[in-house]
Each structure stands twice: as structure tokens, then as C-alpha cells.
């Protein structure tokens, strides 16, 4: 392997966060677009994703971290240059739809750090996310679920659970809520962890 070859290990998200780079996500995005127009060759999606990565390496300087937009632009380029116009169109339309959803969430004043459906964000913003005295949202969905999970888990102290067990229960509650598999009642979502004494009432 060439010692000077660019290695991509991280990518910058739209919100500025830097996370691990995963080529499989590119493959999945291409495959999803291909399937939507009748594509059946997943291996081809993998080969196209590899082309995207190789082109990205050529664009980057040593130590430079790519961003999501760069990758998505290259996906479009690779699809078009390889003659997959229908898949490219499906991918472009998907990008546009995601952009519209992000704009809608931004208009609500909510930072969607869990990639929840727009309808879920609307409900959380209206009823459950904490706001300041002027009505501006001051917590993200992740922070809200963490707040609630922490408050619920603390009850386990009454049943002799140690700190490690409580943390595990807290993590389990958070994961279930973040995936919308389980949501406690409205008073709990609104008040848990805020100091309100009746925050776990029905």
C-alpha cells in the first residue's frame, strides 16, 4: 500500500460533528436509490460506492476530513458517469426531500440530533421539549430523552440497585425512547428531571 495514500477514517456531519466514516452507508444509499427504480444488483452498489471513495481520496489533502455534502455530490457524479441516470434521479430526489425535512425542522427551532420523523419533531416541539421564558426550544430530542431516562432510572435506588445497574437501566430507557419503541406518559415527558415533584404522575 502506498504510504502517501489518503486514508478516510472520519467524516464531518452537517451539524459539525465528526463521526467515523463508513463506506457501507454509501453502499446502502446507492442501493436504496437503485431499488426504488427496480435495481436488483447490490454488488454493483458496492462497486459504485468504492468508486465514490476512490474519487473522494483524490479530492482530499492529507489529514483533511470530508463532509457529507462532498460524499453525496460524488455519489451523484459516479451514478451519472456510470450510466445510472434513473438511480441518480432517485438519489437526487431523496437528497432534496431530506433537505426539505431539515429546513422544516429548523423552522421549528429544533436541532434533530436523533434523526426522528418530522411528525415526531412537531409533537415534541409543541408539547415536550423544554423552552425558555420566550418560548424558544432549549433542549434537543436527545437531551429530552436523556433527561427522562435519567429521572426514571433514579427510582431504582428505592429498590436497592447500585449505580452501575442504574446506569444500565438508564441507557436501556434512552435507547427505547430514541427508537420510539417506548414513550412514557405526557407528564413524565414534560416534567421528569425538571424538579417538578409530580413528574411521574399519570
N, C-alpha and C positions, 0 to 999 in steps of 0.2 A: 504493500500500500504506500502511495506517495505521502511522504511526511508533510508535504505542503497542502495536501487535500483538505478542503474545508469540511469540518465535521459539524453537523447540526444537532445540537442536543436540547436547545431551548427555543421557545417562540414567545413573542410578545402579543398578548391578547389586546382587544380593543380598549379595555379599561386600564391598560398599562401593566397589568400583572404579567410576570414572566413565569411560564409553566414548561413542563417537559414537552419536547417535540415528539410527536407520534405519527409516523408515516401512515399507520393504519387508519387514522382519521381522514387522511386524504383519500385513501382507497375507498373507505366507506362512503364519503361524499360523492365520489365519482360513480360508485356502484349504485347508490340511491338514485342519482340522476339518470343513470343508464336504465335501471329497472323501470323507472317511471315512463320510459318511451319504448319499452319492450325488450331491453337488453337482457341477455342471459349469460354473458361470459364474464364471470367475476375475475378470472385470471387476467383478462385484458385490463380490468380496472386496476389491478395490482401493477401491471406493466406501465400503464399510463401514470400512476402515482409515482413510480420510480423515475420516470422522465421528469415529472414536476420537481422532484427532489434534486435531480442532477442539474436542472436549469437553475434552481434556487442556489445551489452551491456556487455556480458560475457568477451569480449576481452579488454574492456576499464577499466582504473582506474578512480576513482572519479575525475571529473574536466577535464579529457582528452578529446580532440576534435578529432574525427575520420577524416580520409581523404577519398577522393573519391576512391582511389585505394583499400583501405580496404573494402569499401562497395561493390565495383564491384567484388572483389575476393570472397566475401561471397555470392554474387548472384550466381556466377558460382558454388560454393560449394553446396548451397541449391538446385539448379536446378538438379545437378548431383545426389546428395544423395536422392532426391525425385523421381528419375527415369525419369526425363525430359531431356533425352540426346539430342534430336533434338533441343529443345528450348535452351539448354545450348550451343550447337554448334552455333546456330544463334546469340546468345548473344556474344559469344567469337569472332565470325567473325565481328560483329558490333564494338566491342571494338578495334579490330585490324585495322579496316577501319578508325575509329576515330583517332587512334594513328598515322596512316599514314598521315591523313589530317593535324594533329597538326604538324608533322615533316615538311611537305611541307610548311606550313605557317611559321614555324620557319626559314626555309631556306630562305624565302623571307625577313626575318628580321622584320616581322610584329607581334606585340602582338595582337591577335584577341580577344579583350575584349567584342565583341558583338556576337560571335559565328556565323559569317557570312559564307556563302558558299565559298569554296576555289576559285571559279572563280571570285567572288566579291572581295576577298582579292587580287588576282592577278591584277585586274584592278585598285584597289585603290592604290596598291603599285607602279604600273607603272606610274600612271598619277596624283594622287591627294594627297596622304599623303605627308606631309612636310618632307624634307630631309635636312641634314646638308651640309656643303661645300664639304664633301667627298662622298655624295650620300647615306648616311645612313639614314634610316627612323627614324624620331624623334617624331612622334605622332602616337597614336593608332587610329583605326577607330572611336571609341567613342569620342576621343578628336577632331578628324576632324569634325564629325557631330555636336559636341557641339560648335566648333568654327564657323561653318557655320550658325547654328541655331541662335546663339547669334548675329552674324552680320546682318542676315536678320531681326530679330526681332527688332533691334535697329531703323530700318527705321520707325517703327510705332510711334516713338517720333514725327515725322513730322505730324502725324495725330491726335495728342493730347492724345495718350494713356498714362496712368500712369505706374509707374514701375511694379506694380503687374500685370497689364494687359499684359505688355511686357514680363514679366517672363512666364506667362501662354502661350503666343504665342510662345515663345522660346521653351518651353517644348513640345508643340504640333509639331513644326517643327522637333525637335530632334526625337521624337517618330516615326514620319512618315519616316524619313530618316533611323533610326536604323532598322526599319522593311522593308526597301527598298520599301515602298509604294509610296514614292515620292523622287525624287532626282532633285535638281536644275541643271542648265546647267553647262558645264565644267568650264568656267571661274569663276563661283561662287564657285564651289567646290575647285578649286585650290587656289583662291585668297581671298575669304571672310575672314575677320578678320586678314589679314596679313599686313594691312596698305597700300595695293595697291589701289589706288583711283578708278580704273576701275573694281573693283572686282565684281560688279553686272552687268557688260555688257553682252550682248547676245553673 
